[in-house]
Amino acid sequence: HGTAVVLPGVAVRCAEEVLLPCRVLQDSSATYQKASWYKMAGVGQGMAWEVLDVESHHPKELGGSLELSNDTFFSLRITNVTSRSSGTYKCTLRDHSGEHNASSTVTLKVTGCPGTEDKKLKQHKSELFMLTCLGIFYLLLIFFTCTCLRKESMSPNHQKRSPDMKHTFTLINLHEMTTFQDLNSNRIGKNELTSSSV
C-alpha cells in the first residue's frame, strides 16, 4: 500500500553538487523510518529500478558520491555529478512494519560535461558525412545516365534508324494520297453519271 508522486525535473551543471528531494504524500498513521533510493537502468522493456547504495561514497554507476542529506527529509545528495548521473531517480519511504510505503520520482539532467558534447559532435559529423556521400552518389548516377543517353542518340545504329523511319512515313503518305485520289475520282464519276441521267 502506498502513494507515488512525480516531482519536476532538476537540472545541474557537470561537476556540481545536487540535492534530489524525497517529497512523498505521507500517511499520518505511519512513522517512516527507512528510505531507499533507486535509479532507472536499461532501455525499452529491459528497464528496471537499480538500488543505490547511499552508504557508499563512490558508487561506480554514478561517478560521484552519494549520501542521505541530514538537512532535509531523506533527500539524496550527489556531489561531483557527471553525465552518468543523469536519469530518473525514485525515493521510497517505509515504516517499521513494512505495511505502509510512499514514493516519489524525480528526473536529473546534467549539462556541460565535455564528453557528451564531443560525442554529439562526432555523431552529427558522421551523419553529415553519410548524407554527403549519398548526394555525391546520386549526382554521379545522374551524370552517367545523361552521358549514356547522349552516346546512344549519337550512335550509328540510331542514325541509320532515322532514314528508315522517314522512308516508312513517306510510303504511308503516298499510300494515303493514292487512296484519297481514288476516292475523289470515284466521287467525280458518280456525279457525272447523275447529271447525265438528269
Salt bridges, closest charged atoms under 4 A:
GLU17 OE2 - ARG77 NH1 2.88
ASP27 OD2 - HIS100 ND1 3.47
GLU67 OE2 - ARG77 NE 3.53
ASP71 OD2 - ARG77 NH2 3.43
GLU127 OE1 - HIS124 ND1 3.86
